[in-house]
Amino acid sequence: MPALELSAIAAELDPPFVVSQPLQPRVPFVFCSPHSGRIYPNHFLAQSRLDPVALRRSEDCYVDELFAAVVGLGAPLIAARFPRAYLDVNREPYELDPQLIREKLPQFANAHSARVVGGLGTIARIVADGESIYRAPLALEAALARIEALYMPFHAELNRLLQRTQELFGYAILIDCHSMPSAPMSRGVLTRPDFVLGDRFGASCDTQLSLFVRDHLAGAGYDVHMNRPYAGGYITEHYGRPSRGWHALQIEMNRGLYLHEQTLEKSAGFDRLANDLTTLASAMFASLPSRFGRCAAAE
């Protein structure tokens, strides 16, 4: 199976991600869309007990397209081509689920994180609405093959983009782009907010970044929450190191703003949201570099 899985990955997911680059980087920003991949390998569909539409419930549909204009404004955008239901790069590399893997897990695996316990490890056991993905457990070698072929190259490239940005500008700002279902998560809550900004409660970036984005979106008429229920996943936590000049902010958008969630087709709100996100990016690019430049010079 591992050889088959690797050959299938090479055939259907080469390259595993796309990096859209401006002709010349003009701003100290990198944008990342880790969950908008929509190429579902045939062997994965055969392994799954779910139909393709049900598998796509976990997908951050079209988030890469919503932020595509940032490239023309001078910032690179990296987007995974594989779906998060197949492999989730917003996890530690080896958050492996003992309920999903046939063999005993290696000692380096993290089998006890809250994400693994919830069925949403590096290789998810369930989709977002709680349904089991697989007909049968996976071989450990097959799981490790996915990680080596897809996870490691994605993070190597994201790390390279941030390093290059810091070399050019003295610091780097990562915007990690996601979407969330519109359905409320708990009883007594009628709706989800339009946006949730995650900065690990101030640990992953200078607060002037998260407050700037919050105030801009609120000024455009959106309901914006901070850190609850999404404070930022592995990407935000791992790359958000303000002390070394790397700042990371996660942006979660309500899918009801731009998507018919049952059919997964773009709604009439898609263009408006894309335009508002482009305006947000333009405002960040115009205002934040001078503020962060002063901070970098003072360090």
Phi, psi and omega in degrees: 000317180302317179297319177297317181295317179296318179293324178292319177298315181298323183285322188255340186232047177240106007277160181283347180210166178237133173248114176266119187246139170291158178303323177216118178302127184244352184221154184277042184241147169230132178251142185226131174236089187277347189240012181263006179299139184225027171257111183259106184303144182301321181292330176291316178299324178290328179286337189272147174270358183255154176279164184303324180294318178296322177298327183285355179298335180272355186280138172276076190304127169064013179298324177299324178288323179299328182257009187300331184293344181296333181295315177295339178271355173115009182241142175284154178228121176254132182224129176292146175265336179273151182278157180292336177293338179268318178200133184248110180279358175264038176225167168301158184298331185231046170279085188256142189262116180295340176283345183256329185267132184294312187274172174295137183284148177291161184296332183283351180285145173260099184261005189234010178292160179299327181291319178295314180302325178280000179088010186236056177278197180303320169246108189291144174268334182229163170269178190301329182269012171095359180281141178292140183276316196259149174286327184211159178300157180264151172288142179302318181298324179293319178297314180295328178297318177299317182296315181292322185278334188239308185296309186297314177296323179299311183288329176297320180288320178298318177298319179296318179298318180291320178297316180296319179298317178295322178297324182282323191241352181093348179196171181219142179240117180260127174250112183263118196253127185218170171226160183227151176300155179278341183294140179296152182271340185217160178294148179086354177253118187285318183216162170273158175294169176287322181223145167235124178259130181243119176234026181055040180056044176090359185273337188263350179200162172299134186296340178295333176291306183294323179290325177297313181295317178302310184293323179295313181293320177297322178294336177273003175098010182267151174273115188239129175246158180246121168068349178233124008267009183237107180269355183117135182269205184300318183298313179297316182291318186287318184266345179280091181231077183306328182294336178257005177092012176250122180244135183227132178229129176266134176243120175252128180247140177290123182296336178298343179289334190218000191223140165277104193290338178281320182263347182062030174261149178296140178264179179295341180279355184300310184296321180297315181295317178301318179295320180293324178289326175294319177296320176300312180300316179300319179293318177298315183294328182281329189254316191288322182305321180294324179291314180290328177299320178295321179294318181296322180292331182280341184283000000 
